[in-house]
Amino acid sequence: MKESKLPARDVDHARIAAAVREILLAVGEDPDREGLRETPQRVARMYAEMFAGLRIDPKDHLKTFFREKYDEMVVLRDVSFYSMCEHHLLPFEGRAHIAYLPDGKVIGLSKLARIVDAFAQRPQVQERLTTQIADLLMSELNAKGVAVVMEAEHSCMTCRGVKKPGSVMITSAIRGECCTSPATRAEIMSLLHKS
């Protein structure tokens, strides 16, 4: 998995606030009116939070693992996440479902959720987000197999453009034995999709 270099500096709040002020002016608003005076600073703080994953290396969450002679599936479903569509800078949010077949290494369940957040909290597309999680688990855990399924509703589809609320995008990334063994793939998919 090729990962882009993480920025070394913190978020430039003043620069974001100045840009938001310019956007308000450009759309014909008065950024000095009472309801908007603090909006540029609020947006800057929100962007710092929404893009916190740019300053996190997801691999850091895999430094602590446990050696176990467990080679059955580990499944974590319904991990909520939010991200920001890199095409429109509008949020998308949903649930991630993760399964892996360990080969001597297991990690704490909270680490799986932290990995989802580390990749989700940056400008993203859902397809890349899904594969990044699967590829990291496969390579860093030396897992026998990994499956990641993500479901999300995208604001860029629901509140603008085609305006289709309730539309859900589903992506999957299947690796190793989860992909090559039809029985394993069927079992994992049935576990990931239980209601």
Secondary structure, 3 states (H helix, E strand, C coil): CCCCCCCCCCCCHHHHHHHHHHHHHHCCCCCCCCCCCCHHHHHHHHHHHHCHHHHCCHHHHHCCCEECCCCCCEEEEEEEEEEEECCCCCEEEEEEEEEEECCCEECCHHHHHHHHHHHHCCEECHHHHHHHHHHHHHHHHCCCEEEEEEEEEEHHHHCCCCCCCCCCEEEEEEEEHHHHCHHHHHHHHHHHCCC
